[in-house]
Amino acid sequence: MPIKSALIVIDVQNDFVSGSLANPHGAQAIVPTINSLRDAFDLTVFSLDWHPHHHCSFVESANTGRVKLDAADKKRLVHGFKPFESVTLCADDERAAHKQMLYPRHCVKLTKGAELCRDLDARPTDPRIYKGTR
C-alpha cells in the first residue's frame, strides 16, 4: 500500500479568525503558512465546526432553556450563564449526561461565520469534515 500524506486544517473559519470567537493571538497570520504547506501533501482536508443555531454548546441556548440541564444547573439558570462556564447536560438518546463548556454562538451552518477564512487556499475538491452538527 502506498504511503500518502495529509494536511488536516482544523477550524480556520471566520468566527475563529475574526468573528464571535476570534483567537486573540492573530489567527489570520497562520493562513499564509497553511497555504504554503498544502502542496507538500498528497491531500488537504478541512475540518469545520458546523453547528445548528441552537447547539447545546452555545451559552445562548442554555440561557433560553433550549438544552436539558441537570437539576443543579436548572437552579443556576435563574441567574443566567456566562460564556466559558460549564454545565451538565442531561442524557439523551445519543449520549450519557456530560459536562459541557458554554461558548458564544459560533460557526452556525450556512452562515458567514462558519465559512472558511476567505484567504485560505481551499479548493472545491478538498474534502471537508463537518463536526458539531447535532
Beta strands, then each sheet from edge to edge (+ up, - down):
strand 1: 6-10
strand 2: 43-49
strand 3: 86-89
strand 4: 98-101
strand 5: 128-131
sheet 1: 1+ 2+ 5+
sheet 2: 3+ 4-
end
